[in-house]
Amino acid sequence: MPGAGAAALARALLAGALLLLLLPPPPVLPQPQWRNVSETEAQFNITYTDRVDANLLHIYAFNHSVRRNMTEGVRVSVNVLSDHKDLPVLFVVRQKEAVVSFQVPLILRGLYQRKYAYQEVSRTLCQPQTKAEVETQHFYVDVSTLSLNASYQLRVTRVENFVLQTNERFSFNATAAQPQYFKYEFPEEVDSVIVKVTSAMAFPCSVISIQDILCPVYDLDNNVAFIGMYQTMTKKAAITVQKKDFPSHSFYVVVVVKTEDEACGGALHYYPLSKNASPDEPVDQQNRQKTLEVMVSPAITSEAYVSSVLFCLSIFLSFYILTLLIACWESCRQHKRKGLLSAMDSPNLDTGHSRSIPDSFLGRGYDSYGYGSFGNGSSSSTEGVTDSLGSTEVSYSYVGERSLENVACRPRLDSLSSVEEDDYDTLADIDYDKNVIRTKKYLCVADLARKDKRVLRKKYQIYFWNIATIAVFYALPVVQLVITYQTVVNVTGNQDICYYNFLCAHPLGNLSAFNNILSNLGYVLLGLLFLLIILQREINYNRALMRNDAHAVECGIPKHFGLFYAMGTALMMEGLLSACYHVCPNYTNFQFDTSFMYMIAGLCMLKLYQKRHPDINASAYSAYACLALVIFFSVVGVVFGKGNTVFWIVFSVIHILATLLLSTQLYYMGRWKLDSGILRRILYVLYTDCIRQCSGPMYVDRMVLLVMGNIINWSLAAYGLIVRPNDFASYLLAIGICNLLLYFAFYIIMKLRSGERIKLIPLLCIISTSVVWGFALFFFFQGLSTWQKTPAESREHNRDCILLDFFDDHDIWHFLSSIAMFGSFLVLLTLDDDLDCVQRDKIYVF
């Protein structure tokens, strides 16, 4: 067996040897030939026209003096006259500490790997540093090619105004193959500067980059994003640069023209290619040149930061002082009133009887009030109804028919024992009772304030606890996300990620626009102040209940503070999330700035409705579920709604159906059912009320409000379907605000029509808040940036600061809108203070 294996191995070796003999011999590689080298002592500002081929290498030697305290730019310009795209001419510039090489035609790639060829190329050389006072440095330009014959032109020049001066404008031209960059050195007294680049022409699209003084300088479209800070540009660009970020206290301003305009929102003018052209054939862009102007100016100092923070704090802390003064004045007035009441109640020494209290002191009597065309009131409001809180019957009558003393002696029902909302709904006849009460033609607040106070307090406190929970779970990932965004911006240097007003973006630490964040402080401080005001009111109300105060028990609008706490919390969260949004405002986090705006609008409408309908207001769960649905549509509309006909049709149909369902709910006070028989009942009502006998609506005022609301909402739905606005989030917010304003106007009109009055404090709040809202909206619509466009197009809307050289128009919108929201909350809080001494069966529902 070993012998057989050796024989097999021998046969294999023999076969391999025969195969090698049959194969052709390997080709003989040509030996490299010695190339001709041409060396030239070249001079600046002279154009050298020459030719080069595969056997010829041109070397141009230049020398120039470099001074330590003066930087002088050197620029190499070449133009290849022959057309050999497959065999380009290679230019290599050898310096003391750097090598720059490029080929001509220069091939740059664009979108979808399209190629663009450039015959004329100019590059500025990176200047090495020198420690000597004066030093002569040499650099060489090598020209070579594999072409049989290529002619070219070479010119080396010194760059005028290579070092930019502070507050001095400098104009220049640039193309994709002829980028420009300049040097700026920080003065001793300047810690930060803002580099502003402008152009009269939007296109071609360009890129502005700030790079450290290092070699090489990345100044081509395909590598400008490798280092430093950069942003795309059409007509405006601005970058704030801090001295601490550059150890040499100097930097390069690099301007590159892009091969395509798609990044700036422009069209692809050079695509598609011609029919006869190969897909791999480079496209000649002809003269794609842009004229620009650059200016470097000092940014604000650290003292400006301190003064701006103090200014912001002083504005909003003054509201705390003003509130404290008003509270002290109100307390003194109440003490004087109590003293006067005590004096009036004391017996007269002459007659032995108590002095009478004039009606003008206690407030205007409700016996003289009318309700528009309702006459002197409805007798149905005095009908006896079954009180579900006990087995006894309570008769709701006029003030003159029942003494408040008897009311004050009744045991207070608002105890601390646990109770559920379903406690009210365990009686067998409760549905009948609801129908009797809520279908009366003229309702009073007493008819809709029949549930146990413990039940309603617990119900409305859920609003606060729910929104507090939502705020915590919403804010934590938001904060984490925006910190990540800011980190990405700082690490990559890509300033196209965030849509700032770059002409007024003041950095602090890792934050790129601290002023936009600081201006949101008003929402937080004023929201906290509103919570403190509500807390004080609740404490006073609870003390009155502990004293069995008759006015607190049976008079005025029922006091429920849960929605007010939710409104104050929402205002604070709006400030926090708006600040998070402005850390890096962009397309992906817009909902941070709008989510709690929707909540504030919804909570205000719910509070306004709750004032006269405390028993039948929506629960916190259903309310927040509806608001979550609104936010969902906001996100879907922004992502998919732009130019999407199907989305707008679906949204408009949902909008109209939701309006009709809500109108039915409000008109019938919840006494209707959405089931399989709804269409039959609708047809029956239309037949009986519109066809068989044309009778007016039973609830005229409610019908007027709902008709106006439907007209406005149907008009908004039609506007959205026809115009299809790009900013869907603002469009959706406008729908909520329009409905809120409509309901508020209706409430004010009906309040005055019912003979009620508006006291001085809410009247002043209404007037001042309306004025502040007007100014706030003016600054809101200035539009300093928009993520609906490309970052370069958004920067065309940028404007300089207008307040303290620190705050821009949008910051002033934050100031004024926070004050206006706080004032609006105060209006809702104090609007019905005139009813505090009026029994609830004399307060009309509308």
Protein Blocks (a to p, Z undefined) as FASTA:
>chain_A
ZZmmmmmmmmmmmmmmmmmmmpccddddddddddddddddddehiacdddddfkbccddd
ddddddfkbccddddddddfbdcfklccddddddfkbccddddddddddehhiacddfbd
cddddddddfbfbdcdddddddddfbfbdcddddddddehkbccehiacdddddfklccd
ddddddfklcbdcdddddfbfbdcdddddddddddddfbfklmmmgcjddddfkbccddd
dfklpmnopacddddddfbfklnopacfkbccdfklcfklccdehjaddddddddddddd
fklmmmmmmmmmmmmmmmmmmmmmmmmmmmmmmmmmmmmmmmmmpccfklopacdddfkl
nopcfklpcehjnonopfklmpccddfkbmbdcddddfklpcfklmmmpccfbbcbdcdf
klmmmpfklmmmmmmmmmpfbdcfklmmmbcfklmmmmmmmmmmmmmmmmmmmmmmmmmm
mmmmmmmmmmnopaklpccdfklcccehjbfblmlmmmmmmmmmmmmmmmmmmmmmmmmm
mmmmmnopaklmmgcjdddfklmmmmmmmmmmmmmmmmmmmmmgcfklmmmmmmmmmmmm
mmmmmmmmmmmmmmlgccfklmmmmmmmmmmmmmmmmmmmgopaklmmmmmmmmmmmmmm
mmmmmmnnopacddfklmmmmmmmmmmmmmmpccddfblmlmmmmmmmmmmmmmmmmmmm
mnopablmlmmmmmmmmmmmmmmmmmmmmmmmnopacdfklmmmmmmmmmmmmmmmmmmm
nopacfkbcfklmmmmpccdfehhlacfklmmmmmmmmmmmmmmmmmmmmmmmmmmgcfk
lcccZZ
